[in-house]
Amino acid sequence: MTAQRHPDGPVVVVGSGLAGWSAVREFRKVDTATPVLMITADAGDFYAKPALSNALVQGKVPAQLVTTPAEKMVATLGVTLLQHTRVTGIDVQAQEVHTQSKGAFGYRQLVLATGAKAIRLSFMGNATNDVMSVNSLDDYAAFRAKLKPQARVLIIGAGLIGCEFANDLAASGHAVQVVDPGASPLASLLPQEASHALRESLAALGVRWHFGTSASSIDRVKDEDVVTFANGQTVVVDVVLSAVGLRADTALAQAAGIAAERGIVVNAQLQTTAPHVYALGDNTQYASESAGVSRTLPYVMPIMAAAKALAQTLVGTTTPVEFALMPVAIKTPALPLVVAPALPGTQGAWAKVEEGIWHFVDALGQVRGFVLSGAQTSRRAEQAKRVTA
Ligand SMILES: Cc1cc2nc3c(=O)[nH]c(=O)nc-3n(C[C@H](O)[C@H](O)[C@H](O)COP(=O)(O)OP(=O)(O)OC[C@H]3O[C@@H](n4cnc5c(N)ncnc54)[C@H](O)[C@@H]3O)c2cc1C
């Protein structure tokens, strides 16, 4: 470890999403004295991102999703916040970050919590730029501004976020269609039977599925979007929402020479390949010593575990993060689901255990993951005990 160039400088946190604010909150539990500077490209308000995909049914407008305004976070946690300020570069030798408009800041330790970016597909036609995606409160406000009552919406992608939005939009009176090149919703996460049940449950709510094809061109004609699929079919809608996945935002780190693959590479202590620089959240590729694999974990629970461990490490008690099995609840009330995926690379097959419960079983007969549906979702704690890590 190199000597500190700014031993009296602040801990600088880049990003004010769940990862940035959780890191600060956990840090303040163990250190109330060290200055903390948070620099964020957005307003810095604290909101629960998962609420974006079920806010319509709950009757919430975007402003109501802010659980704690930035000023209150600042006052409670004793941080300095630079809002609407983009970090444009990191000098890992000088231990400084550079911003677009407010100069450079030295850091004693730097925490990168820059999240992920929505993947943008390119389409033919004149309306590619009208395609929306939702990965922040600002994106969501823009989406809601465009969404008229009973609007016709095409969702591109039948993954987790696509299915959650399909449920929320259909249940709140919108005419929803979903297009996906796969054969069924959430096909990579669910056993076939559960995927089929989700397809049926959302269809009963009014969702129209288009599987085995993809959107190839999007044209704005008068005030409608005309979308042509690869199979030649055409649909006419008011809004197109892309939900084809996220990619870790590693640009800042990579430009500074910090290693990144599917995310910013960190060791078990969340340290990047640069001294005094750490990362957590959707931008990060975690190493897990016990699991022996590295992976991105773009969910809430891993951020909580990472923030706790990081706080200890930042105050000098080097602490590795270990991720317990973290089942994810999929917010599709038409068919509630809980998914605890096996570690990436685990070989095995789905086995139905009883109605609404599937285990992912490896060659040794060990349970490595599970899926619960409907009323069985209440049994997640019990099922988690069956899993061999
Ligand atoms: C619709 C939706 C529903 C979800 N539902 C669930 C769920 O039910 N359960 C679950 O576990 N997970 C869910 N997730 C995932 C979960 O919300 C994310 O894993 C988590 O919110 C990511 O937080 P983050 O802080 O890493 O990233 P982000 O929230 O993306 O925050 C990144 C921050 O970095 C800032 N930033 C980026 N670059 C710069 C820069 N150069 N300079 C300054 N600031 C910068 C941004 O402005 C932002 O403040 C959902 C995600 C979505 C999109």
The ligand as a Gaussian input file, in Angstrom:
#p B3LYP/6-31G(d) Opt

LIG

0 1
 C      -36.433000      -0.635000     -12.158000
 C      -35.484000      -1.331000     -11.229000
 C      -35.994000      -2.195000     -10.256000
 C      -35.127000      -2.868000      -9.405000
 N      -35.647000      -3.707000      -8.469000
 C      -34.812000      -4.355000      -7.610000
 C      -35.342000      -5.226000      -6.598000
 O      -36.552000      -5.435000      -6.499000
 N      -34.471000      -5.825000      -5.742000
 C      -33.108000      -5.624000      -5.829000
 O      -32.358000      -6.181000      -5.034000
 N      -32.583000      -4.808000      -6.778000
 C      -33.406000      -4.165000      -7.658000
 N      -32.872000      -3.331000      -8.610000
 C      -31.410000      -3.097000      -8.627000
 C      -30.979000      -2.064000      -7.550000
 O      -31.907000      -1.010000      -7.526000
 C      -29.567000      -1.575000      -7.891000
 O      -28.691000      -2.683000      -7.721000
 C      -29.070000      -0.411000      -7.015000
 O      -30.034000       0.595000      -6.858000
 C      -27.790000       0.162000      -7.647000
 O      -27.285000       1.223000      -6.881000
 P      -25.901000       1.929000      -7.262000
 O      -25.705000       3.000000      -6.232000
 O      -24.827000       0.927000      -7.446000
 O      -26.124000       2.590000      -8.691000
 P      -26.969000       3.847000      -9.165000
 O      -28.258000       3.925000      -8.447000
 O      -27.005000       3.763000     -10.649000
 O      -26.120000       5.124000      -8.724000
 C      -25.010000       5.579000      -9.444000
 C      -24.697000       6.984000      -9.009000
 O      -23.460000       7.388000      -9.594000
 C      -23.592000       8.696000     -10.135000
 N      -22.536000       8.834000     -11.155000
 C      -22.249000       8.006000     -12.188000
 N      -21.156000       8.441000     -12.860000
 C      -20.742000       9.558000     -12.214000
 C      -19.657000      10.476000     -12.414000
 N      -18.770000      10.306000     -13.395000
 N      -19.542000      11.520000     -11.585000
 C      -20.420000      11.702000     -10.554000
 N      -21.455000      10.869000     -10.321000
 C      -21.612000       9.812000     -11.139000
 C      -25.036000       8.748000     -10.613000
 O      -25.472000      10.067000     -10.792000
 C      -25.714000       8.031000      -9.440000
 O      -25.920000       8.935000      -8.374000
 C      -33.713000      -2.659000      -9.512000
 C      -33.204000      -1.811000     -10.498000
 C      -34.080000      -1.150000     -11.360000
 C      -33.528000      -0.242000     -12.427000

